[in-house]
Amino acid sequence: MKTLVAIKGALKKHLFDEQTLLKKDFVNVPKSLIPGEWINIRDISDNHKCYLGYINTNTQLGVQAYVICDQNRELMDNDEFQVAQIHILKSIEEACIRRKMCLPDEDNFRLIYGRSDLIPGLIVDVYRNIILIQISTAGVNRFREEIKEILYKMFNKRVVFFSGSGLFGAEILPGYSSMEEIFEIELMENGLDLHIPGGVTQKNGYYFDHRNNRLKFEKYLEKYPGQKKKGLDLFCYIGSWGLHMLRGGVDSVDFVDQGDFQTTVEENIKRNSLTGKYVFHRSDVFKYLENEHKNSSLFDIVVVDPPAFSKTIRNKPNALRGYSKLYDKLMPILSHKSLVVVASCTHGIGFEELSENFARKADKHGKKVQLLDIGIQGSDHPFSSLKSKSFYLKYLLYYLEDI
């Protein structure tokens, strides 16, 4: 197993969850390395400190190496293939233990969350009927079949690679001519029986990360003494937020998304015997808000949970402008007294920036705001600190009233 030496200070990134090293971070990068080779990474200033990692010299950004964890010195001289297999099996087993500890009553959850579970580039979601794998690094891709076998033995469920060919992020992975079809996904969230046809799945199929926030929101709705006649679920996907609204006592919910999710939303409402009224609007959300303002529509309960407005920190200003525009168009269609959930999955935008952005638009439209609740991603999306790249999800529940 090859050992690469990191220059002084480079491995400090590891301590702050910045686990990707570039060519400039090493004393020398041998040309003989294969894409995704597992390596020892030693600190030039500390001969006793060594990390386990893997490296890809063939990416859009040149050399990229992932620091995983402290290396077991007894394994440093072993074959890298054996070391990788041992680490992957151990990491998956430990992730299973942590999920069962935090989610003892759940049989569907995110099992592996990349670097937070010590396997950068691997996402694994476990559903009631299937397990979906997403791979984005060459170091993991070399062991795709081993990972599939491990998961099948652990859960005795069909295991499918959700994305497995072409270009993923900065890493160039080999293509795979035959991809298994995802016929459907079945899951249970907070007692709701949900079904997703394979043809409409996004990312890894479903967004488990807001599970706790949706339940908190529903419990708040049950006790909310204000008007709950009209609800609105923006960027609804399969309708999870709106389903919780209906079960929480909202009389009717408008579901809005530019994707073709009408049949899926209607099926999930029927599966759960929800009696409230509902309508699905296939529309761009910004255009929908403009039209509802022209029609003088007013909503009492609203959830705004858009996809990420930026994938990189460099585009943060554009993302903030996107949120600002969204909230500006939302305010005119809110009832005189309303509840609004504001959510964000954009990396780099914190609670303070998001809340200030929302409050400014509320003030502009003559509304007083009170922050009732905040939330983060669930325990199956772990992170080490608020500065971690693995921390991304924000949930804010507001009460708004006309001044």
C-alpha positions in Angstrom: 0.0 0.0 0.0 1.6 3.3 -1.1 2.2 6.1 1.3 2.0 9.8 0.2 3.4 12.6 2.3 1.4 15.7 2.9 3.1 19.1 3.2 3.1 20.9 6.5 -0.4 22.2 7.5 -2.3 20.4 4.7 -3.8 17.8 7.0 -5.2 20.4 9.3 -8.1 20.5 6.7 -9.0 17.1 8.0 -9.6 18.4 11.5 -12.2 20.9 10.1 -14.0 18.3 7.9 -12.3 19.7 4.7 -11.2 16.2 3.6 -10.2 16.8 0.0 -6.5 17.3 -0.7 -5.1 18.5 -4.0 -1.8 17.9 -5.8 -0.3 21.0 -4.1 -0.9 19.5 -0.7 1.5 16.6 -1.3 5.3 16.5 -1.5 5.0 14.2 -4.5 2.2 12.4 -6.3 3.4 9.3 -8.2 2.2 8.9 -11.8 1.7 5.2 -11.2 -1.4 5.6 -9.0 -4.6 4.2 -10.4 -7.8 6.2 -10.2 -9.4 5.5 -6.8 -6.3 3.8 -5.3 -6.4 3.6 -1.5 -3.3 5.1 0.2 -1.6 6.0 3.4 -1.3 9.8 4.0 1.5 10.8 6.3 2.0 14.3 7.8 5.6 15.5 6.9 5.9 17.2 10.3 4.7 14.1 12.3 6.1 10.7 11.4 3.7 9.1 13.9 0.5 10.5 12.4 -0.9 8.7 9.4 -4.4 8.7 7.8 -6.2 6.3 5.5 -7.5 7.8 2.2 -8.0 7.3 -1.5 -6.9 9.3 -4.5 -7.9 10.0 -8.0 -5.4 11.7 -10.3 -7.9 11.8 -13.2 -10.6 14.4 -12.3 -11.8 17.7 -13.7 -9.8 19.4 -10.9 -6.7 17.3 -11.4 -5.6 15.3 -8.3 -8.1 14.9 -5.5 -7.4 12.8 -2.4 -10.0 12.0 0.3 -8.8 11.8 3.9 -11.0 9.2 5.7 -9.7 8.4 9.2 -6.7 7.6 11.3 -4.9 4.6 9.7 -4.4 1.4 11.7 -0.6 1.2 11.6 -0.8 -2.6 11.5 -2.5 -2.4 8.1 -0.2 0.2 6.5 1.8 -2.4 4.7 -1.1 -4.6 3.6 -2.5 -4.8 0.2 -4.7 -1.7 -0.5 -7.6 -3.8 -1.8 -7.7 -5.8 1.5 -7.5 -2.6 3.5 -10.3 -1.0 1.6 -12.6 -4.0 2.0 -12.0 -4.2 5.7 -12.7 -0.4 6.1 -15.8 -0.5 4.0 -17.4 -3.5 5.8 -16.5 -2.0 9.2 -17.9 1.4 8.3 -21.2 0.0 7.0 -21.6 -2.2 10.1 -21.0 0.8 12.4 -23.4 3.0 10.5 -26.1 0.3 10.9 -25.5 0.4 14.7 -25.7 4.2 14.8 -28.9 4.3 12.8 -30.6 1.7 14.9 -29.6 3.6 18.0 -31.0 6.9 16.7 -33.9 5.5 14.8 -34.9 2.3 16.6 -38.4 2.1 15.1 -37.5 2.9 11.5 -37.0 0.5 8.7 -36.2 3.2 6.1 -33.4 5.8 6.5 -30.2 7.1 5.0 -27.6 4.5 6.0 -24.4 5.9 4.6 -24.0 9.7 4.3 -20.6 10.0 2.6 -17.7 11.4 4.6 -19.8 11.6 7.8 -19.9 7.7 7.8 -16.2 7.5 6.7 -16.8 6.6 3.1 -16.6 9.8 1.0 -18.5 9.5 -2.2 -21.0 6.9 -1.1 -24.7 7.5 -0.4 -27.0 4.6 0.6 -30.7 4.9 1.3 -32.6 2.0 2.8 -36.3 1.8 1.9 -39.0 -0.8 2.8 -38.6 -2.6 -0.4 -35.3 -1.6 -1.9 -31.8 -0.1 -1.2 -30.5 2.6 -3.5 -26.8 3.3 -3.9 -25.2 6.4 -5.3 -21.4 6.6 -5.9 -19.5 9.7 -6.8 -15.8 8.8 -6.2 -13.5 6.4 -7.9 -12.2 5.1 -4.6 -15.7 3.8 -3.8 -16.6 2.8 -7.3 -13.8 0.2 -7.4 -15.8 -1.7 -4.7 -19.3 -1.2 -6.0 -20.0 -4.9 -6.2 -18.6 -5.7 -2.8 -20.8 -2.9 -1.3 -23.8 -4.3 -3.0 -23.2 -7.7 -1.7 -22.6 -6.4 1.9 -25.9 -4.5 1.9 -27.9 -7.4 0.4 -26.6 -9.8 3.1 -27.4 -7.3 5.9 -30.9 -6.3 4.8 -32.1 -9.1 2.4 -33.5 -6.4 0.1 -33.0 -5.7 -3.6 -30.0 -3.4 -4.0 -29.8 -1.0 -7.0 -27.3 1.6 -8.2 -29.3 4.7 -8.5 -26.6 6.5 -10.6 -23.6 4.6 -11.9 -22.4 5.8 -15.2 -20.8 8.8 -16.8 -19.5 11.9 -15.0 -20.3 12.6 -11.4 -19.2 15.9 -9.9 -15.5 16.4 -10.6 -14.7 12.6 -10.8 -14.7 10.8 -14.1 -16.1 7.3 -13.5 -16.4 4.5 -16.0 -19.7 3.9 -17.8 -22.0 0.9 -17.2 -24.1 -0.3 -20.1 -26.8 -2.0 -18.0 -28.4 -0.2 -15.1 -31.1 -1.9 -13.1 -34.5 -0.3 -13.3 -36.2 1.1 -10.2 -39.8 0.1 -10.4 -41.0 1.8 -7.3 -40.0 2.9 -3.8 -42.0 2.2 -0.8 -41.4 3.9 2.5 -43.0 4.9 5.8 -42.5 8.4 7.2 -44.0 9.4 10.6 -46.8 6.8 10.0 -47.5 8.0 6.4 -47.4 5.2 3.8 -45.6 6.6 0.8 -45.1 5.3 -2.7 -42.8 6.7 -5.4 -42.9 5.3 -9.0 -39.4 4.8 -10.4 -40.0 7.2 -13.3 -40.3 10.2 -11.1 -37.5 9.7 -8.5 -35.2 12.5 -7.7 -31.6 12.2 -6.5 -31.6 9.0 -4.3 -35.4 8.7 -4.4 -36.6 10.6 -1.3 -35.6 13.3 1.1 -35.4 11.7 4.6 -33.6 14.8 6.0 -36.8 16.7 6.9 -38.5 13.8 8.6 -38.3 15.2 12.2 -39.1 18.7 11.0 -42.3 17.6 9.2 -43.5 15.8 12.3 -42.8 18.8 14.5 -44.7 21.0 12.1 -47.7 18.6 12.0 -47.8 18.5 15.8 -47.8 22.3 15.9 -50.6 22.4 13.4 -52.8 20.1 15.4 -52.7 22.6 18.3 -52.6 25.8 16.3 -55.8 27.9 17.1 -55.6 30.1 14.0 -57.3 29.6 10.6 -56.2 26.5 8.7 -58.5 26.6 5.6 -55.9 26.9 2.8 -52.5 25.3 2.7 -49.7 25.5 0.1 -46.8 23.1 -0.5 -44.3 24.8 -2.8 -41.7 22.6 -4.6 -43.8 19.7 -3.3 -42.1 16.7 -5.1 -44.3 13.7 -3.9 -46.2 15.9 -1.4 -44.6 15.0 2.0 -45.1 18.4 3.6 -48.7 18.7 2.2 -49.6 15.3 3.5 -48.5 16.3 7.0 -50.6 19.5 6.6 -53.7 17.5 5.7 -53.2 15.1 8.6 -52.5 18.1 10.9 -55.9 19.6 10.2 -55.5 21.9 7.2 -58.8 21.9 5.2 -57.2 22.0 1.7 -53.7 22.0 0.2 -52.4 23.2 -3.1 -49.4 21.2 -4.2 -47.0 23.0 -6.6 -44.1 21.6 -8.6 -42.8 21.9 -12.1 -42.3 18.1 -12.2 -44.9 15.5 -13.2 -46.0 14.4 -9.7 -49.8 14.8 -9.8 -50.5 11.1 -10.0 -48.0 10.3 -7.2 -49.3 13.0 -4.9 -52.9 11.9 -5.5 -52.0 8.2 -4.9 -50.2 9.0 -1.6 -53.2 11.0 -0.3 -55.5 8.1 -1.1 -53.1 5.5 0.4 -53.3 7.4 3.7 -57.1 8.0 3.6 -56.6 11.7 4.1 -59.9 13.5 3.8 -58.9 17.1 3.1 -59.3 18.8 -0.3 -56.3 19.1 -2.6 -55.2 20.2 -6.0 -51.9 19.7 -7.9 -50.4 22.5 -10.0 -47.7 21.6 -12.4 -46.0 25.0 -12.7 -42.8 26.9 -12.1 -43.2 28.1 -8.5 -42.3 31.7 -9.2 -44.9 32.0 -12.0 -47.5 30.2 -9.8 -47.0 32.8 -7.0 -47.3 35.7 -9.5 -50.6 34.2 -10.9 -52.0 33.6 -7.4 -51.2 37.2 -6.5 -53.1 38.4 -9.6 -56.0 36.2 -8.6 -56.0 37.7 -5.0 -55.5 34.3 -3.5 -54.6 34.0 0.2 -53.1 31.1 2.1 -53.0 30.4 5.8 -50.4 27.7 6.0 -47.4 27.6 3.6 -44.2 25.5 3.3 -41.4 26.8 1.1 -38.8 24.0 0.6 -36.9 24.7 -2.6 -34.1 22.6 -4.1 -30.6 24.0 -3.5 -30.1 27.4 -5.2 -26.4 26.9 -5.4 -24.0 23.9 -5.4 -20.9 25.9 -4.4 -20.0 28.6 -1.9 -18.9 30.8 -4.8 -22.5 31.2 -5.9 -23.8 32.1 -2.5 -24.7 35.7 -3.4 -26.9 34.4 -6.3 -28.5 31.9 -4.0 -29.4 34.6 -1.5 -30.9 36.7 -4.3 -33.0 33.6 -5.3 -34.4 33.2 -1.8 -35.0 37.0 -1.6 -37.0 36.9 -4.9 -39.0 33.8 -3.7 -40.0 35.4 -0.4 -40.9 38.7 -2.1 -43.3 36.9 -4.4 -44.7 34.8 -1.4 -45.6 37.7 0.9 -48.6 39.1 -1.1 -50.5 35.8 -1.0 -50.3 35.2 2.8 -53.4 35.6 4.9 -53.5 38.4 7.5 -52.3 35.8 10.0 -50.3 32.8 8.7 -47.8 30.1 9.5 -44.9 29.7 7.1 -42.2 27.0 7.0 -38.9 28.3 5.4 -36.4 25.6 4.5 -33.1 25.6 2.8 -30.7 22.8 1.7 -28.2 25.3 0.2 -24.7 24.7 1.5 -23.0 27.8 2.9 -26.2 29.7 3.8 -26.8 29.7 7.6 -29.8 30.2 9.8 -29.0 33.9 10.4 -28.7 34.8 6.7 -31.8 32.9 5.8 -33.9 34.4 8.6 -32.7 37.9 7.9 -33.5 37.5 4.3 -37.1 36.3 5.1 -37.6 39.0 7.8 -36.6 41.8 5.4 -39.2 40.8 2.8 -41.8 40.4 5.5 -41.1 43.9 6.8 -41.2 45.3 3.2 -44.8 43.9 2.8 -46.0 45.1 6.2 -45.9 41.9 8.1 -44.6 41.2 11.6 -42.8 37.9 12.1 -42.3 35.6 15.1 -39.9 32.7 14.9 -41.6 29.7 16.5 -39.2 26.8 15.8 -36.0 25.8 14.2 -34.7 22.5 13.0 -31.8 20.7 11.2 -31.3 17.5 9.3 -32.2 14.2 10.9 -29.8 11.9 12.7 -29.4 9.7 9.6 -27.6 12.7 8.0 -24.9 13.1 10.6 -22.3 15.9 10.8 -19.5 16.8 13.2 -20.0 20.6 13.6 -22.0 23.6 12.4 -19.0 24.4 10.1 -19.0 21.0 8.6 -19.7 20.6 4.8 -22.0 17.8 5.8 -24.3 20.2 7.6 -26.7 21.8 5.1 -30.4 21.7 6.1 -32.2 24.5 7.8 -35.9 24.6 8.9 -37.6 27.8 10.3 -41.3 28.0 11.3 -42.7 31.5 11.4 -45.9 33.1 12.5 -46.7 36.2 10.4 -49.3 38.9 11.1 -50.2 42.0 9.2 -49.0 45.2 10.9 
